[in-house]
Structures are given as structure tokens and as C-alpha cells.
Amino acid sequence: MALTREQLIDAAVGVLSEFGLADLSMRRLARELDVQVGALYWHVKSKQELLVDVAARLLDAVPRPESPTPALAPMAIAALLRQLRTALITVPDSAEVMQLAQSMRPESLDPLGWILDFLRIAGVPESDATYARHVLVNHLLGSIGAHQEALALAAGTEPSESSSDWGDEAFDYGVRVILRGMALEPIAG
């Protein structure tokens, strides 16, 4: 049976999810798929290209919300960010993979584009919407990276108060502060 691009992406997501980015090499994927390394490059030009596809696959779990009314757009933005965080938080190094994908092919990450759509619906001027999305996405990915790092550092030790500093409450607080700073405060909840 011939290897498909989908099988390659699935295997890469599996290795990333179980072992993290440091263990996600083309050689390892070839071993996992029982093919020669060269067979992988028939489907992707580089590991970076593969990581863009992995990032997009990780976001597949997030369904497109209905377009909100302008009054509900801030709440929809907050809810979407929480869904994105939930989809990514358990996958080691997912924030780093998302950053790479954003740099290479941001159009392949539809859910991150929905944030921009909702900011526009909320009335954020076009000249500011891209910057506002950038701030929100950086908060999302920074929060995920910090949470994962705190867990990794705390592995094998007693949980401390500081290891919970990067949890859901802190993330939600940051989203509220950012939206409030844009005069787009979501309805509490």
C-alpha cells in the first residue's frame, strides 16, 4: 500500500502528541510508517512544510462558530480562543508548531483567521484588526507554551501554586484584559 500525505500527517501528529517536537524527525516518521525517508519527501518538501500541515490538523478539532452579531462578537472571540486553547494545550510543543505555521502559511490556519473575522464584526477598524488578532494569538500561544513549560518543570515534584499560574483562569483574564483594552469587553461567563 502506498503512503499518502494524510498518513504522513497522521503519523506526525501522533509522534508530536506523544513525544513532542524534539522527537519528531523525518527519520522517526519513516520508521513509524515503515518507509524510506525519501518516500516522505514525495509528499512534503521539508519538515517545516509538514509542520504547517500538522498545525492545520491540530486545529481541525475546532468547528467554525456561527458568525456573531456585532454585540456578541467579543464573547464569540473569547469562546473561540478558549476552544483553540483546549484543542492545543494537551499537545506538547503545539504553540511552537503554530508559530512556525503562522510564519510560513497563515492562511492554512482557518480558526486563527476567524478571530480576525470576529474582530471586524465587532467593529475593530480594519487598520487595527490585524494587530489585535496578533496580540490575541500571541496571548493564546504564549499561555499554552507557559502552561506546558510549567507542567514539564513540575513533573515529578509536588504541584505548587506557581504551576497553576498558567491555567484557564489566567488565560481568560488575559483575554478579558486584551478585549477591554480594545473596548470590546465580553459578557461575563
N, C-alpha and C positions, 0 to 999 in steps of 0.2 A: 504494500500500500504506500502510495506516495505521500510525502509530507506536505501539509498545507500551511498556509500562513496562519490560519486560525489555530491549528495545533501548536505552532510555534509560540503564538501569543499566549495561549492557554498554559503552556509549559512555563513560560517566563513569569506569568502571574503566579503560578504555583510556587516556583522557586523563590520569588520575591516575598510572597506571603509567608512562606515557611522559614526562610533563612535570611532574608534581607538583601539589599543591593550588593553588598560586598561579595556575596556568594553567587550572584547572578552573572555568570560569564557565558560566552558563546560555547566554550568547551563543555561546560557543565550541561548546558541545554542540549548540545549534541549527544552527550552521554545519556541524558534523560530520555531523549527521543530515539536513541539507538540509530543515529545517522552520523555521517562525517560532518565536520564543522563547515566545510564548503557548501553543503546542502542548505544550511541556514541562510547563507548569503544569496541563494537563489530567490529567497522571499523578502529579505531586507538588505539594504546596502550597508548598514552599520548597527552596532549595538544601540547607538543613540536613536536611530530610527525605530528600532524595536521598542525602546523605552517609551517613545511617543505613543505607539500602539498600546503598550501596557497601561499607560496613563489613561488613555481613552477607555480601555476596557474596565479599569477600576471605577470609572465614572458612569459606566453603563447601568449600574445599580440604582442610579438616581433618576427617577422619572421626571419628565418635564412637567412642572406645575402649570396649571391654567394661568393665563395672563391675568394679573390682578387689576383691580381698579386703581386709579392714582392714590386714593386714600388708603388702600390696603397694601400698596407696593412695599412700604418699609417692613411690614410684618412678613410679607412674602419673601423679601430679601433675607431677613433673619432666619426664616424657616428653611429656605434653600441652603443657606450657609450651614445650618445645623445638619441637614441631610448630607451635605458634602463631607462634613467632618465625620459623621457617623460612618460613611462609606469608606473613608480613608484611614481613620485612626488606628484600626487594628492591623493594617498592612505596614510592616516595617519599611522605613525609608520612603514612604509614599509621598511625603512632602518634597523630598529631593527629586523624585521622579516627575512630579507635577511641575516643579520649577523648570526642569530641563525641557519638558514637553511644551510648556508655555513659551519658552525661549525659541524653540525650533518651529513649532506648528500650533500656535494658539487656537487656530480655527478648528482643530481636531478635538478640542475640549469643550463641547457644546454647553455643558452645565455652567462652566465659568462664563460663557457668553450670555447665558440667561441672566446673570447678575447685572450685566450691562443693560440688557433689555429692560429689566425691572427698575433700574435706576432712571432710565429715560422715562418710563411710565410714571415714576414718582415725581417727575418734573425737574430732575437734575439737568442743568444746561449741558448741551452736547459737549461744550468745551471742557466741562468738568467731569463728565460721566466716566470717561476712560481712566482718569486719575482716581476717581472714587472707587471704581472696580479694582484698580491696582492695590489700593490701600486695604480694601476688604479681603482680597485674595491673599495678600501678604499676611494679614492677621490670621486668616484660616490656616495657611501653610505653616506659619510661624508657631501657631498654637499647637498644631499637630506635631511638628518637629520637637518642640519643647516638651510636650507630654510624653512622647516616645523616648526622648533622652532621659527624662526624669525616671521613667519606668526602668530603663536599661541600667541606670546608675543605682537604682534602689533594688535591683534583682538580687535576691539572696540576703537582703537586710530587712529589718523591721520597717514598715511604712512610716514615714514621717509626715508632719504637717506640710512641709515644703514639697513633698512628692505629689500632693494633691492640688498644688497651686496652679496647675496647668489643666484642670478638669473642665467640665462643661460649664460650671458657673462662671469661671474666669473667662472662658471663651464668649459666653453670652454677654457678659458685662462689656467686654471689648467691642462686640458688635453694636451694643446699645450706645456706647460712647462714640463710636465712629459715626453711626447714623445720626445721633444727636448733634454731632459736630457739623453734619451736613444739613441740619434742620429737618431730618427725616427720622423722627423717633418712632420705633414700632410700638404698637399697642402692647401693654404688658401681657406676659403669658408665655 
